[in-house]
Amino acid sequence: MDTETPKSPSLAKTILVVDDDPSMRLICVKTLRAEGFTVLEAEGSSEALQVLTTYQEPIDLLLTDLMLPPPGLQLTSTQNPYPRVHGHDVIQRALAIRKTLRVILMSSLSYHERKAYQTITDQVPFLQKPFSVEIMMQLVHEVLASAPLSCVDSAAVKSPAKQDVRWYD
């Protein structure tokens, strides 16, 4: 984990970036670090939930992909405390762990695909992939300046019904 000194004290914020695409994650991480943020990264929901649970300092923003890899074969006799879930479930679980958190959800799914997938909410800012780093940074600054979601608000973060779960590449 890189803990470079922020460019400005107002930017001394910590952001967790969750994306299974290494190139997308790298772009986000490098851009955010160059802007002075402390950045944590996770390639999937399991790793993100572990970071959210174990990282002792505040996490100011969760920037997560909607379509994370599906659960793999899990050969354990106990329930995994850090399961592989979609981005919406990551948000709900993150709010259960952290109680309040600012969130940005990102995906390459079109508006109509997201709507059909029951993922349009007014509570969660959305970043459409592909995006420019300027657009990402504008949204990051807007979200950091706004009030965080709370675990009470997590009901607004709709997760698709179990029978409707669809995985996309």
KAMOMO-V700195 format. One record per backbone hydrogen bond with DSSP energy under -0.5 kcal/mol. CO is the residue of the C=O (numbers start at 1). NH is the residue of the N-H. E is the energy in kcal/mol with one decimal. If there is no record, write none. Layout:
co:CO nh:NH e:E
co:CO nh:NH e:E
//
This chain:
co:2 nh:39 e:-0.6
co:8 nh:11 e:-1.8
co:9 nh:12 e:-1.5
co:11 nh:13 e:-3.4
co:13 nh:38 e:-2.6
co:14 nh:60 e:-1.9
co:14 nh:61 e:-1.4
co:15 nh:17 e:-0.6
co:15 nh:40 e:-2.9
co:16 nh:18 e:-0.5
co:16 nh:63 e:-3.0
co:17 nh:19 e:-0.5
co:17 nh:42 e:-2.4
co:18 nh:65 e:-2.1
co:20 nh:22 e:-0.8
co:21 nh:25 e:-2.7
co:22 nh:26 e:-2.4
co:23 nh:27 e:-2.2
co:24 nh:28 e:-2.3
co:25 nh:29 e:-3.0
co:26 nh:30 e:-2.9
co:27 nh:31 e:-2.2
co:28 nh:32 e:-2.6
co:29 nh:33 e:-2.6
co:30 nh:34 e:-2.3
co:31 nh:35 e:-1.2
co:32 nh:37 e:-2.2
co:33 nh:36 e:-1.7
co:37 nh:39 e:-0.5
co:38 nh:15 e:-2.6
co:40 nh:17 e:-2.7
co:42 nh:19 e:-1.8
co:44 nh:48 e:-2.2
co:45 nh:49 e:-3.0
co:46 nh:50 e:-1.7
co:47 nh:51 e:-2.3
co:48 nh:52 e:-2.8
co:49 nh:53 e:-1.6
co:50 nh:54 e:-2.6
co:51 nh:55 e:-2.8
co:58 nh:60 e:-0.5
co:60 nh:102 e:-0.9
co:61 nh:16 e:-2.8
co:61 nh:63 e:-0.6
co:62 nh:64 e:-0.7
co:62 nh:104 e:-2.7
co:63 nh:18 e:-2.9
co:64 nh:106 e:-2.6
co:66 nh:68 e:-1.2
co:66 nh:87 e:-2.9
co:73 nh:75 e:-0.6
co:74 nh:76 e:-1.1
co:83 nh:85 e:-0.7
co:86 nh:90 e:-2.1
co:87 nh:91 e:-2.2
co:88 nh:92 e:-2.3
co:89 nh:93 e:-2.7
co:90 nh:94 e:-2.8
co:91 nh:95 e:-2.5
co:92 nh:96 e:-1.5
co:93 nh:97 e:-1.7
co:94 nh:98 e:-3.4
co:95 nh:99 e:-1.8
co:98 nh:100 e:-2.0
co:99 nh:151 e:-1.7
co:101 nh:149 e:-2.4
co:102 nh:62 e:-2.6
co:103 nh:125 e:-0.7
co:104 nh:64 e:-2.5
co:105 nh:127 e:-2.5
co:106 nh:66 e:-2.5
co:107 nh:129 e:-3.1
co:110 nh:114 e:-2.7
co:111 nh:115 e:-2.6
co:112 nh:116 e:-2.5
co:113 nh:117 e:-1.6
co:114 nh:119 e:-2.8
co:115 nh:118 e:-1.6
co:119 nh:121 e:-0.7
co:123 nh:125 e:-0.6
co:125 nh:105 e:-2.7
co:126 nh:128 e:-0.5
co:127 nh:107 e:-1.5
co:132 nh:136 e:-2.2
co:133 nh:137 e:-2.7
co:134 nh:138 e:-2.3
co:135 nh:139 e:-2.2
co:136 nh:140 e:-2.7
co:137 nh:141 e:-2.5
co:138 nh:142 e:-2.2
co:139 nh:143 e:-2.9
co:140 nh:144 e:-2.6
co:141 nh:145 e:-1.4
co:142 nh:146 e:-0.5
co:143 nh:146 e:-1.1
co:149 nh:101 e:-2.2
co:150 nh:153 e:-0.8
co:150 nh:154 e:-0.8
co:152 nh:155 e:-0.8
co:153 nh:156 e:-2.3
co:154 nh:157 e:-1.1
co:156 nh:158 e:-1.4
co:161 nh:164 e:-1.7
co:162 nh:165 e:-1.2
//
